[in-house]
Amino acid sequence: DIQMTQSPSSLSASVGDRVTITCRASQSISSYLNWYQQKPGKAPKLLIYAASSLQSGVPSRFSGSGSGTDFTLTISSLQPEDFATYYCQQSYSAYTFGQGTKLEIK
Amino acid sequence: EVQLVESGGGLVQPGGSLRLSCAASGFTFSSYWMSWVRQAPGKGLEWVANIKQDGSEKYYVDSVKGRFTISRDNAKNSLYLQMNSLRAEDTAVYYCARDGFVVVPAAPGAYYYYMDVWGKGTTVTVSS
């Protein structure tokens, strides 16, 4: 089974900051990597698919990069509505989520 | 409007059974793989199972193999999850999700899959 490890597990940042979240796969997954945002009490929302493709309707301040085993999600300038938990997910072999990164207001 | 609506959650005793349903609307249900994803209280997301468009292929996370069965009825635009031999650790919000896809460039027949439409979830509590 493919394991996904996110870092950090939590992060404090301020509005306007540039933030990067990292996801590492236990084996190469090419670009079969997606990113989701989840707010408390709500369903997850797809942000990025295929490692770097922005889902329709998602603000351009979100971007994804990487391939193989190492991936990043970057938020270029944090907005108040971006404080949430972020998950990576591989779709190379079945599906596996990372453990999540909680982004909090500093 | 593209929509998924789950139902069927509730309180069940350990060892009991429950059947979750997910009603799809606003898209051609029979054209998509579909998934179930769960989230235990205060925990992260866990993919549970998915099923191919025609129901001919099904995949499960190891922790539910032999206990849960995913199925679908394309005529009714509905997805199901039959859960047997339930345990306390199955307590979670269960989400239904559509597996969107795009073709992998320069790789005919290969697709990138991602969960692009989600329901609001239904809560399953396993407790005596």
Interface residues (C-beta under 8 A of the other chain):
Chain A: D1 S31 Y32 N34 Y36 Q38 K42 A43 P44 K45 L46 Y49 A50 S53 Q55 T85 Y87 Q89 S91 A94 Y95 T96 F97 G98 Q99 G100
Chain B: S35 V37 G44 L45 E46 W47 N50 Y59 V61 D62 Y95 G100 V102 V104 Y112 Y113 Y114 M115 D116 W118 G119 K120 G121
